[in-house]
Amino acid sequence: MIQYFYLHGFASGVNSKKAQYFKTKFAESGYELQLLDLNLGDFSTFQVSRVIEAVENIIANQPCVLIGSSLGGLISLILAENLSCIQKLILFAPALEIKRLLPQIIGEENLVLWEQTQKLAINHIGYNQTIELHHEFIQDLKIHPDREFIQKLPTLIFHGEYDMTIPLKVSQDYVLQNTLARLHVLPSDHSLEDSLECMWDNSSKFLFDSKD
């Protein structure tokens, strides 16, 4: 039996609007979507490597589909490079090329301050509070790929035309590399929260339509 897992974005959580919407829609269709808390109980020590290890242990080589939002989308791609049990991917504005984009997302001055003080205050939407994230997050991120992935899985990507956090172009570049990937460009921003119905309609066909 195929398992379905949702990986939320950076400084988000399992109670996000997208996660809860998709969990409800899965249940209405007779399936279970497992929402994985990537914060691992302590966002201050959040690292991509720790998340990858935790998710690999949960998946335990079961046939599965990963649905990943933003950084969760990038982590889904990294996991798909390492695990043959992953059969399909659905990605919401995946944080491809995040290492190149960090200076404009966070700001050059904040990156310098982060390195100097070893901590940076992050507005954690999932916890509704500000949390200081250790600089080891940056150091760890550098060891992981964020573009030019080798595995070519059936992949469905949704990306907002007006995304000011992760530009649409990174998803456009990815689908040029992966001939099994399909990109839906939506009239939305990075959150994609105003396009949930469209995203679900296309996702359900991608996952459950035998013709797909």
C-alpha positions in Angstrom: 0.0 0.0 0.0 1.3 3.4 -0.9 1.8 5.9 1.9 1.4 9.6 1.5 3.5 12.1 3.4 3.3 15.9 3.6 6.5 17.9 4.3 5.8 21.5 5.3 7.9 24.6 4.6 10.6 26.4 6.5 9.3 27.9 9.8 5.9 26.4 9.2 4.2 23.3 10.7 1.5 20.6 10.3 -1.3 23.1 11.1 -0.6 25.2 8.0 -3.5 26.0 5.8 -2.2 23.9 2.8 -1.3 20.9 5.0 -4.7 20.9 6.7 -6.6 21.4 3.4 -4.8 18.5 1.7 -5.2 16.2 4.7 -9.0 16.9 4.7 -9.2 16.3 0.9 -7.2 13.1 1.2 -9.6 11.8 3.9 -12.6 12.7 1.8 -11.2 10.6 -1.0 -10.6 7.7 1.3 -6.8 8.1 1.8 -4.6 9.2 4.7 -2.1 12.0 4.3 0.5 11.9 7.1 1.7 15.3 8.1 5.3 15.2 9.2 6.5 17.8 11.8 9.9 18.8 10.4 10.6 21.0 13.4 11.5 17.9 15.4 10.6 19.5 18.6 13.2 22.3 18.5 13.3 24.7 15.6 16.3 26.5 17.1 18.5 23.5 16.0 16.6 22.9 12.7 18.9 21.3 10.0 18.1 19.8 6.7 20.3 16.7 7.5 18.3 16.0 10.7 15.0 16.3 8.8 16.2 13.9 6.1 17.3 11.3 8.6 14.0 11.6 10.5 11.9 11.3 7.4 13.9 8.4 6.1 13.3 6.5 9.4 9.5 7.2 9.1 9.3 6.2 5.5 11.3 3.0 6.2 11.5 2.1 2.5 7.7 1.9 2.2 6.3 2.7 -1.3 5.3 6.4 -0.9 4.4 9.7 -2.4 5.9 12.9 -1.0 4.1 16.3 -1.0 6.5 19.0 -0.2 6.0 22.8 0.3 8.9 25.2 -0.3 11.9 23.9 1.7 9.8 20.7 2.3 9.7 20.5 -1.5 13.5 20.7 -1.8 13.9 18.1 1.0 11.4 15.8 -0.9 13.7 16.1 -4.0 16.8 15.3 -1.9 15.0 12.3 -0.4 14.0 11.1 -3.9 17.7 11.1 -4.9 18.4 8.6 -2.1 15.3 6.4 -1.8 13.9 4.2 -4.6 10.7 3.7 -2.7 9.4 7.2 -3.5 7.1 6.9 -6.5 5.8 10.4 -7.2 6.4 13.9 -6.0 4.0 16.9 -5.6 5.9 20.1 -4.9 4.5 23.5 -3.9 6.9 26.3 -4.9 9.9 24.1 -4.1 12.9 26.0 -2.7 15.2 25.1 -5.5 18.5 27.0 -5.7 17.9 28.2 -2.1 21.6 28.7 -1.4 21.8 31.2 -4.2 18.6 32.9 -3.2 19.3 33.2 0.5 20.9 36.7 0.4 17.8 38.2 -1.2 15.4 36.3 0.9 17.0 37.0 4.3 19.1 40.0 3.4 22.9 40.4 3.1 23.1 42.2 6.4 21.1 39.6 8.2 23.4 36.8 6.8 26.5 38.6 8.1 24.8 39.1 11.5 23.8 35.5 11.6 27.4 34.4 11.0 28.7 36.8 13.6 26.3 36.0 16.4 25.6 32.4 15.4 21.8 33.0 15.9 19.1 34.7 13.9 15.6 35.5 15.0 13.1 33.8 12.7 9.4 34.5 12.6 8.0 31.0 13.0 4.6 30.9 11.4 3.8 27.4 12.7 4.5 28.3 16.3 3.3 31.9 16.0 6.4 33.2 17.8 10.0 34.4 17.1 12.7 31.7 17.5 16.4 32.1 17.2 17.8 29.6 14.7 21.4 28.5 15.0 23.8 29.3 12.2 24.5 25.6 11.8 21.4 25.6 9.6 23.4 27.5 7.0 26.5 25.4 7.4 24.4 22.2 7.0 22.4 23.5 4.1 25.7 23.9 2.1 26.3 20.2 1.9 23.0 19.4 0.2 22.1 19.7 -3.5 19.5 22.3 -4.4 19.4 21.9 -8.2 20.2 19.5 -11.1 18.7 16.4 -9.5 19.5 13.1 -11.2 16.4 11.1 -10.4 13.5 11.6 -12.9 10.3 10.8 -11.1 6.7 11.7 -12.1 6.5 15.1 -10.5 3.7 17.7 -10.3 4.8 21.3 -9.4 2.7 24.3 -8.5 4.3 27.7 -8.4 2.9 31.2 -8.1 3.5 33.6 -10.9 4.0 36.4 -8.3 6.2 34.4 -5.9 8.6 36.9 -4.4 10.4 34.4 -2.2 11.3 31.5 -4.6 11.1 32.8 -8.2 9.0 30.8 -10.7 12.1 30.4 -12.9 13.7 27.8 -10.6 10.7 25.5 -11.2 10.7 26.2 -14.9 14.4 25.2 -15.1 13.7 22.0 -13.1 11.0 20.8 -15.5 13.4 21.3 -18.4 15.7 18.7 -16.7 13.0 16.3 -15.7 10.8 15.3 -18.7 8.4 13.5 -16.3 7.6 16.8 -14.4 4.6 19.0 -15.1 4.5 22.6 -13.9 1.3 24.5 -13.2 1.8 28.3 -13.0 -0.8 29.9 -10.8 -1.8 33.5 -10.3 -0.6 33.5 -6.7 2.3 34.3 -4.4 4.6 32.0 -2.4 1.9 30.8 -0.1 -0.4 29.5 -2.9 -3.2 29.6 -0.4 -5.6 31.2 -2.8 -5.2 28.4 -5.3 -5.9 25.3 -3.1 -8.9 24.1 -5.0 -7.0 24.1 -8.3 -4.0 22.4 -6.7 -6.2 19.7 -5.2 -8.1 19.0 -8.5 -4.8 18.5 -10.4 -3.1 16.6 -7.5 -6.0 14.1 -7.2 -5.9 13.4 -10.9 -2.1 13.0 -10.8 -2.3 10.6 -7.8 -5.5 8.6 -8.3 -6.5 8.7 -11.9 -5.5 5.4 -13.4 -5.0 7.1 -16.8 -2.2 9.3 -15.4 
